[in-house]
Amino acid sequence: MTRVYDDPCGLARALNLVGDRWALLVVRELLLGPKRFTDLRRGLPGASQSMLTARLAELEEAGVVRRRRLGPPAGVRAYELTEWGRDLEPALLGLARWGSRSPLASSAQLSVDALALAMKTTFDPAAARDFAVRCQLRLDGDSLLVAVEDGRFDVVRVDVADSDLVIQAGVGVFRSLIFGGVPLRAADVVVRGDGEVAARLLRLFRRPTPVGVDALE
């Protein structure tokens, strides 16, 4: 650990465990399930191999992350969140909502998991009233199942054959559809299923409103 606060407050103790650079982003990348080291590198391209290795070791020592062997056909070692690590999700969602209101200062692309987190934090239950759908998202080779029902939203990393919709696109394209106001007909996207249902699904997410400079002062 590079930072240890000599403070008994629960917040300080939490930061002792997950307050170092990249730590919470590692947790973000594991919220939807286990990942191999190479997949984590892909989702966190700004983290060097040595930095990511160090953070994983620290999170494993802290009991936030553990290693496991994925079953057939993968048969490889991967990292996953422990039950205690998964308890961080509400905190990450709250931080993501809060941070999304700050000025956007990066032109980097979102990872698939970061986009899933953004969808969770911007989902509008009121807009989803009387609407239900199971949509298979295929984004840059990754597969997520989005489910909306009774004003609730869920997303998991899985590929199913019985979804109502299939939307296939690049992460950047899909991000432009839900947050950039790009119409479905104008995007490089493949939709299998009812186009009107797909269009309504894309309207269920609020666009974050940045806090003005005056409000920040």
Secondary structure, 3 states (H helix, E strand, C coil): CCCCCCCCCHHHHHHHHHCCCCHHHHHHHHCCCCECHHHHHHHCCCCCHHHHHHHHHHHHHCCCEEEEECCCCCCCEEEEECHHHHCCHHHHHHHHHHHCCCCCCCCCCCCHHHHHHHHHHHECHHHHCCCCEEEEEEECCEEEEEEEECCEEEEECCCCCCCCEEEEECHHHHHHHHHCCCCHHHCCCEEECCHHHHHHHHCCECCCCCCCHHHHC
